């Protein structure tokens, strides 16, 4: 099993140092995030120059807040700087994030994501010369002299983030990997993600397994088991304040958990959000335990993925607690 680390250091400089440490610890990949005050691409440029072996990537960059060629050129620059180590991970984000944070319209996300990936593949292939022409439903591009001499690779892997069936199918049709959301349970992946992926691959004429599952796995390590679980619950509860993720809860008969989390958010009551999440759901989603149990808990994900993306909780936690948890992740899951 390969190990990926989601960079949650709290600053660009901290993420750079985390990436160095992850490479030294034997991790296989490090992946940036985006938020309204964080850019998924910029820090990776520094990380490319500060590392030599580890895969770098976005997990994820917001798909619809940039034009396709801005995504393509950023990925190609980072692939060149890293010597062919880049993975381009894209996610639609939510309607609120697109419209309220970035001021862009949000419509037909699954169909647009599929077309975006097709356009990006065309751009990567056009690096060898001959121009780039794309006539899609959502984007039309005409760059007759498009080329990129000396490109690191003619193709860059593309991952797509997905929770629900429509986006899972889009990923299965065109992507190299599906980035699973931190709230997706192992049961959700077994009963929904993987079957929908397989069906979409077959419908698109792709080989089985062409789109690999690369799930976020929430990791909360503390000598006090109850503290580890509480820290994971706060993060999980916060995510379940977003209604589009309640399909996961429906599978488990836990729709009321999402409703309780949303009610707590309206009061910004982090403790109530955490308390709404049952222990059994934490066990289906996260590795939340003392250090000596962590490896065995990770083994529960075997058969679902070959590369979990390990992710620290942050909601309601102090910066010191987050740093301690990242230290534990590096110590416990590194292979060096």
Secondary structure as the mmCIF struct_conf table of DSSP 4:
data_model
#
loop_
_struct_conf.conf_type_id
_struct_conf.id
_struct_conf.beg_label_comp_id
_struct_conf.beg_label_asym_id
_struct_conf.beg_label_seq_id
_struct_conf.end_label_comp_id
_struct_conf.end_label_asym_id
_struct_conf.end_label_seq_id
STRN STRN1 UNK A 2 UNK A 6
BEND BEND1 UNK A 9 UNK A 11
HELX_RH_AL_P HELX_RH_AL_P1 UNK A 12 UNK A 25
TURN_TY1_P TURN_TY1_P1 UNK A 26 UNK A 26
BEND BEND2 UNK A 28 UNK A 28
STRN STRN2 UNK A 29 UNK A 32
STRN STRN3 UNK A 35 UNK A 35
TURN_TY1_P TURN_TY1_P2 UNK A 36 UNK A 37
STRN STRN4 UNK A 38 UNK A 38
TURN_TY1_P TURN_TY1_P3 UNK A 40 UNK A 41
HELX_RH_AL_P HELX_RH_AL_P2 UNK A 42 UNK A 50
BEND BEND3 UNK A 52 UNK A 54
STRN STRN5 UNK A 55 UNK A 58
BEND BEND4 UNK A 59 UNK A 59
STRN STRN6 UNK A 61 UNK A 62
HELX_RH_3T_P HELX_RH_3T_P1 UNK A 63 UNK A 65
BEND BEND5 UNK A 66 UNK A 66
HELX_RH_AL_P HELX_RH_AL_P3 UNK A 68 UNK A 82
TURN_TY1_P TURN_TY1_P4 UNK A 83 UNK A 83
BEND BEND6 UNK A 84 UNK A 84
STRN STRN7 UNK A 86 UNK A 91
HELX_RH_AL_P HELX_RH_AL_P4 UNK A 95 UNK A 96
HELX_RH_PI_P HELX_RH_PI_P1 UNK A 97 UNK A 101
BEND BEND7 UNK A 102 UNK A 102
HELX_RH_AL_P HELX_RH_AL_P5 UNK A 109 UNK A 125
HELX_RH_3T_P HELX_RH_3T_P2 UNK A 126 UNK A 128
BEND BEND8 UNK A 129 UNK A 130
STRN STRN8 UNK A 132 UNK A 135
BEND BEND9 UNK A 137 UNK A 138
STRN STRN9 UNK A 140 UNK A 143
TURN_TY1_P TURN_TY1_P5 UNK A 144 UNK A 145
TURN_TY1_P TURN_TY1_P6 UNK A 149 UNK A 150
BEND BEND10 UNK A 152 UNK A 152
BEND BEND11 UNK A 154 UNK A 154
STRN STRN10 UNK A 157 UNK A 162
BEND BEND12 UNK A 164 UNK A 164
HELX_RH_AL_P HELX_RH_AL_P6 UNK A 165 UNK A 174
BEND BEND13 UNK A 176 UNK A 176
STRN STRN11 UNK A 177 UNK A 180
TURN_TY1_P TURN_TY1_P7 UNK A 182 UNK A 183
HELX_RH_AL_P HELX_RH_AL_P7 UNK A 186 UNK A 188
HELX_RH_PI_P HELX_RH_PI_P2 UNK A 189 UNK A 193
HELX_RH_AL_P HELX_RH_AL_P8 UNK A 194 UNK A 203
TURN_TY1_P TURN_TY1_P8 UNK A 204 UNK A 205
HELX_LH_PP_P HELX_LH_PP_P1 UNK A 206 UNK A 207
TURN_TY1_P TURN_TY1_P9 UNK A 208 UNK A 209
BEND BEND14 UNK A 210 UNK A 211
STRN STRN12 UNK A 212 UNK A 221
BEND BEND15 UNK A 223 UNK A 224
HELX_RH_AL_P HELX_RH_AL_P9 UNK A 225 UNK A 239
TURN_TY1_P TURN_TY1_P10 UNK A 240 UNK A 241
BEND BEND16 UNK A 242 UNK A 242
HELX_RH_3T_P HELX_RH_3T_P3 UNK A 243 UNK A 245
HELX_RH_AL_P HELX_RH_AL_P10 UNK A 246 UNK A 251
TURN_TY1_P TURN_TY1_P11 UNK A 252 UNK A 253
HELX_RH_AL_P HELX_RH_AL_P11 UNK A 255 UNK A 266
TURN_TY1_P TURN_TY1_P12 UNK A 267 UNK A 268
HELX_RH_AL_P HELX_RH_AL_P12 UNK A 270 UNK A 275
TURN_TY1_P TURN_TY1_P13 UNK A 276 UNK A 276
BEND BEND17 UNK A 277 UNK A 277
HELX_RH_AL_P HELX_RH_AL_P13 UNK A 279 UNK A 285
STRN STRN13 UNK A 286 UNK A 289
HELX_RH_3T_P HELX_RH_3T_P4 UNK A 291 UNK A 293
HELX_RH_AL_P HELX_RH_AL_P14 UNK A 294 UNK A 298
HELX_RH_3T_P HELX_RH_3T_P5 UNK A 299 UNK A 301
TURN_TY1_P TURN_TY1_P14 UNK A 302 UNK A 304
BEND BEND18 UNK A 306 UNK A 306
STRN STRN14 UNK A 307 UNK A 312
TURN_TY1_P TURN_TY1_P15 UNK A 315 UNK A 316
HELX_RH_AL_P HELX_RH_AL_P15 UNK A 319 UNK A 333
#
